[in-house]
Amino acid sequence: MGLLLFEDDDLDLLHEVINNLQICFHHAYAPDGHFSVQSLFELQNDDKNVKIIADRNIVSPICEIATKGKLKDTHRMQKIALFVTWTKYIRAQLSSGLGLYESDTSGLSTISGEENRLQFLHGVDTIPSQLWKMLAFGQIEEIPASYLFKKTKVNNIKYDFSDNLLYLCNQAAIIKITQLIRTSGISGVDKYISFMEWYADNMDIAESIVFYAACVFMDVNHASKPKGSKSQNYHKALAGIKNQAWDITYITAWSMQYRNESANDVTMFATDDITQKVIAVNILPPGECSNALSAIFTEEQDYKRVSQFFEKKLGSSRVRPFSLRKKEDNISIIQKLIAEETMTLQNMF
């Protein structure tokens, strides 16, 4: 990663800005996106293997800086450069995670996933740490051309996640949420319970979905509904559903990682998306989701109804929908469910 030099109060400023941005999360070290000085010292311990999974809104600008040397948006460029500098300071491995898959399967990528991967690796591994730091602190306006990624011939590997059970479940859930958003004459709490009945019957429960659904039905601040969910354009709504399903998939995939951490492994999640930040803050540490729901359903009767539903439907006797079937069968079932719910949604336009 190269030498990284800090002068005067540079390090204090870096720490302050990262905490203000709330850009990185971990259930133990930073459940609210804030790192204490003590936690940073612990993360820098030689025994720690720190990995940070970044979503596409961080992966993409790193790739762009690696190829062009800068971003058009100077503020965003410095934010990304500060984050990369910080990851190098704590000696963390920055991973593109699912970002390559989203880029390739969203229809927004103009290059192969493999070239995107090489750009990202060049940015975080080849561009000197000190140049990232200088870019972050405004000491240079762009990465010098001699350090940029040079286009090479690569294998055309398509990063496809369209048959992944986790992503498909989240897509189905967001389709159902969008249907209910478009349904008039029903209260927010009724929409939530209706959704949760359907969700519990059809798939395993993810706290990120449980919390996100409550946010959108109860109009929680800073939690965005799927883009186009109230649009009159069906294709716009469908694109918004897939985009939101990806956002939720980042968090659910990450939660599977941190819940199985060993003593020396630390897996964090980085995002600059406000809705994802709201979700992360309110489901960390594990078990916090129930407290977050009580803060959303503030009317006593509403919270009582939600609590009774959880006790009845999600108790210890619940049979998980996927537990008795093969993976291939589960994927086929979810794909069929998506087709059915998509047809229902299309008929609402």
C-alpha positions in Angstrom: 0.0 0.0 0.0 3.0 2.3 0.3 4.0 4.9 2.8 1.3 7.2 4.3 2.5 10.4 6.0 0.4 12.6 8.2 1.4 16.0 9.4 0.1 18.3 12.1 -3.6 17.6 12.7 -4.2 15.6 9.4 -4.9 12.4 11.2 -7.4 14.0 13.6 -9.1 15.6 10.7 -9.3 12.3 8.8 -10.9 10.6 11.8 -13.4 13.5 12.3 -14.5 13.5 8.7 -14.9 9.7 8.5 -17.1 9.8 11.6 -19.1 12.8 10.2 -19.7 10.9 7.0 -20.9 7.8 8.7 -19.7 5.9 5.7 -18.5 2.6 7.3 -20.3 0.2 9.7 -19.6 -2.8 12.0 -21.9 -4.4 14.6 -19.2 -4.1 17.3 -16.8 -1.4 16.3 -19.1 1.1 14.7 -22.8 0.2 14.8 -23.7 3.9 14.2 -20.9 4.5 11.8 -18.7 6.2 14.4 -15.3 4.8 15.3 -13.6 5.6 18.7 -9.9 6.1 18.9 -9.7 2.9 20.9 -11.6 0.9 18.3 -9.2 2.2 15.6 -6.2 1.0 17.7 -7.8 -2.4 18.0 -8.5 -2.6 14.3 -4.9 -1.9 13.5 -3.7 -4.8 15.6 -1.5 -7.1 13.6 -3.8 -10.1 14.6 -6.8 -8.4 13.0 -7.9 -9.3 9.4 -10.1 -6.3 8.5 -12.1 -6.4 5.3 -14.5 -3.7 4.1 -17.2 -4.5 1.6 -18.0 -1.5 -0.5 -21.2 -1.0 -2.4 -21.4 0.3 -6.0 -21.7 4.0 -5.0 -18.2 3.7 -3.6 -16.8 1.1 -6.1 -17.8 3.1 -9.2 -16.0 6.4 -8.3 -12.9 4.5 -7.3 -12.8 2.9 -10.8 -13.4 6.2 -12.4 -10.6 7.9 -10.4 -8.3 4.9 -11.3 -8.9 5.5 -15.0 -9.4 9.3 -15.3 -7.6 10.5 -12.3 -10.5 12.5 -10.9 -14.2 13.0 -10.7 -16.2 15.9 -12.1 -17.7 16.4 -8.6 -14.8 17.6 -6.5 -16.6 17.2 -3.2 -17.5 13.6 -4.0 -13.9 12.9 -5.2 -12.4 14.2 -1.9 -15.0 12.1 0.1 -14.0 8.9 -1.8 -10.3 9.7 -1.5 -10.6 10.4 2.2 -12.3 7.0 2.6 -9.7 5.2 0.6 -7.0 6.9 2.7 -8.7 5.9 5.9 -8.9 2.2 4.8 -5.1 2.3 4.1 -4.5 3.9 7.5 -6.2 1.1 9.4 -4.6 -1.5 7.0 -8.0 -2.8 5.8 -8.6 -4.8 2.7 -11.1 -2.9 0.6 -13.3 -5.2 -1.4 -15.6 -4.4 -4.3 -17.9 -7.1 -3.0 -21.1 -7.3 -4.9 -20.5 -4.0 -6.6 -19.1 -5.7 -9.8 -22.2 -7.9 -10.0 -24.6 -4.9 -9.7 -22.7 -3.0 -12.4 -22.9 -5.8 -14.8 -26.4 -6.9 -14.3 -28.1 -3.5 -13.8 -27.6 -2.7 -17.5 -25.6 0.4 -16.5 -22.2 -1.0 -17.1 -20.4 -0.1 -20.3 -17.4 -2.3 -19.7 -17.0 -5.9 -18.7 -17.1 -6.8 -15.1 -13.6 -8.1 -15.3 -12.2 -4.8 -16.5 -14.2 -3.1 -13.8 -12.5 -5.4 -11.3 -9.1 -4.6 -12.6 -9.7 -0.9 -12.4 -10.8 -1.2 -8.8 -7.8 -3.3 -7.8 -5.5 -0.8 -9.6 -7.1 2.0 -7.7 -6.8 0.5 -4.2 -3.6 -1.5 -4.7 -1.4 0.3 -7.2 -2.1 4.0 -6.8 0.2 5.1 -4.0 -1.5 5.7 -0.6 0.1 9.2 -0.3 -1.5 10.2 -3.7 -4.9 9.2 -2.3 -4.2 11.3 0.8 -3.0 14.3 -1.2 -6.2 14.1 -3.4 -8.3 13.8 -0.2 -6.8 16.9 1.4 -6.9 19.0 -1.8 -3.1 19.1 -2.3 -3.5 17.8 -5.8 -6.5 18.1 -8.2 -6.1 14.7 -9.8 -4.0 11.5 -9.8 -1.1 12.0 -12.2 -1.5 10.2 -15.6 1.5 8.0 -15.0 -0.3 6.2 -12.1 -3.6 5.6 -13.9 -5.0 2.3 -15.1 -4.1 1.4 -18.6 -6.7 -0.4 -20.6 -5.6 -4.0 -21.3 -7.2 -6.9 -23.1 -9.1 -8.9 -20.5 -11.4 -12.0 -20.5 -15.0 -11.0 -21.0 -16.3 -12.4 -17.7 -19.9 -11.6 -17.0 -20.6 -11.1 -13.3 -24.2 -12.4 -13.0 -26.1 -12.5 -9.8 -29.6 -12.9 -11.2 -30.0 -16.5 -10.0 -28.8 -15.9 -6.4 -31.4 -16.8 -3.8 -30.6 -13.9 -1.5 -31.0 -11.3 -4.3 -34.1 -12.9 -5.7 -35.7 -12.9 -2.2 -35.0 -9.3 -1.8 -36.3 -8.5 -5.2 -39.5 -10.3 -4.5 -39.9 -8.4 -1.2 -39.4 -5.0 -2.8 -42.0 -5.9 -5.5 -44.5 -6.6 -2.8 -43.6 -3.5 -0.9 -44.1 -1.5 -4.1 -47.5 -3.0 -4.6 -48.6 -1.9 -1.2 -47.1 1.5 -1.6 -49.4 1.9 -4.7 -52.4 0.6 -2.8 -54.6 3.4 -1.5 -57.1 3.4 1.4 -55.0 1.3 3.8 -53.1 2.6 6.8 -49.3 2.3 7.1 -49.5 -0.3 9.9 -52.0 -2.4 7.9 -49.7 -2.3 4.9 -46.8 -3.4 7.2 -48.7 -6.3 8.7 -50.0 -7.4 5.3 -46.5 -7.4 3.9 -45.0 -9.2 6.9 -47.7 -11.9 6.7 -46.7 -12.5 3.0 -43.0 -12.2 3.8 -43.0 -14.7 6.6 -45.0 -17.2 4.6 -42.7 -17.1 1.6 -39.1 -16.6 2.7 -36.6 -16.4 5.5 -36.6 -13.2 7.5 -33.9 -10.5 7.0 -33.9 -7.7 9.6 -33.0 -5.2 6.9 -36.2 -6.0 5.0 -38.2 -6.0 8.2 -37.0 -2.5 9.1 -37.0 -1.1 5.6 -40.6 -2.1 5.1 -41.6 -0.3 8.3 -39.8 2.8 7.2 -41.5 3.1 3.8 -45.0 2.4 5.0 -44.7 4.8 8.0 -42.9 7.5 6.0 -39.7 7.6 8.1 -37.4 10.5 7.3 -34.3 9.8 5.1 -35.6 6.3 4.1 -36.4 6.5 0.4 -39.1 4.4 -1.2 -38.1 2.4 -4.3 -37.5 4.9 -7.1 -40.5 5.1 -9.4 -42.7 3.3 -6.9 -45.5 5.9 -7.4 -44.6 6.6 -11.1 -47.1 5.9 -13.9 -44.3 4.3 -15.8 -44.1 0.6 -15.1 -40.6 0.1 -16.5 -39.3 3.0 -14.3 -40.9 1.3 -11.3 -39.3 -2.0 -12.2 -35.9 -0.4 -12.5 -36.3 1.2 -9.1 -37.3 -2.2 -7.6 -34.1 -3.9 -8.9 -32.0 -1.0 -7.6 -33.5 -1.1 -4.1 -33.2 -4.9 -4.1 -29.4 -4.5 -4.7 -29.1 -2.0 -1.8 -30.8 -4.4 0.6 -28.7 -7.3 -0.8 -25.5 -5.6 0.2 -26.7 -5.3 3.8 -28.1 -8.8 4.1 -25.0 -10.4 2.5 -22.8 -8.4 4.8 -24.8 -9.5 7.9 -24.2 -13.1 7.0 -20.5 -12.3 7.1 -20.3 -10.4 10.4 -22.5 -12.9 12.2 -20.0 -15.6 11.5 -16.8 -13.7 12.3 -13.9 -15.4 14.1 -12.1 -13.6 16.8 -9.5 -12.1 14.4 -11.8 -11.4 11.4 -13.6 -8.1 11.0 -16.0 -7.5 8.1 -17.3 -4.0 7.8 -19.7 -2.4 5.2 -19.2 0.9 3.5 -21.8 2.9 1.7 -22.6 6.5 0.8 -26.3 5.8 0.3 -28.5 7.5 2.9 -31.2 4.8 3.0 -28.6 2.1 3.5 -27.1 4.1 6.3 -30.5 4.4 8.0 -31.0 0.7 7.8 -27.5 -0.2 9.1 -27.8 2.2 12.0 -31.1 0.7 13.1 -30.3 -3.0 12.8 -26.9 -2.9 14.5 -26.0 -4.4 16.8 -28.0 -7.6 16.2 -31.3 -7.4 18.1 -31.5 -3.6 17.8 -34.2 -3.9 15.1 -37.0 -4.4 17.7 -36.1 -1.2 19.4 -36.1 0.6 16.1 -39.6 -0.7 15.3 -40.9 0.6 18.6 -39.6 4.1 17.6 -41.4 3.8 14.3 -44.8 2.6 15.5 -45.2 5.3 18.1 -49.0 4.8 18.5 -49.6 2.3 21.3 -52.3 0.4 19.4 -50.1 0.2 16.3 -47.1 -1.1 18.2 -49.3 -3.6 20.1 -50.6 -5.0 16.8 -47.1 -5.3 15.3 -45.8 -7.0 18.5 -48.7 -9.5 18.6 -48.0 -10.3 14.9 -44.3 -11.0 15.6 -45.2 -13.2 18.7 -47.7 -15.2 16.7 -46.0 -15.5 13.4 -42.3 -15.5 14.1 -42.0 -17.4 17.3 -39.7 -20.4 17.9 -42.2 -22.8 16.4 -42.0 -21.2 13.0 -41.0 -23.4 10.1 -38.6 -21.6 7.8 -39.9 -21.8 4.1 -36.5 -22.8 2.7 -35.3 -25.3 5.3 -36.9 -28.4 3.9 -36.0 -28.0 0.2 -33.0 -28.1 -2.1 -31.3 -24.8 -3.1 -32.3 -25.3 -6.8 -35.9 -25.9 -5.8 -35.9 -22.7 -3.7 -34.6 -20.6 -6.6 -37.3 -22.0 -8.9 -40.0 -21.2 -6.3 -38.8 -17.6 -5.8 -38.5 -17.0 -9.5 -42.1 -18.2 -9.9 -43.2 -16.0 -7.1 -41.4 -13.0 -8.6 -43.2 -13.6 -11.9 -46.6 -13.7 -10.2 -46.0 -10.6 -8.1 -44.6 -8.7 -11.1 -47.7 -9.5 -13.0 -49.8 -8.2 -10.1 -47.8 -5.1 -10.0 -48.0 -4.5 -13.8 -51.8 -4.7 -13.6 -51.7 -1.8 -11.2 -50.5 0.6 -13.9 
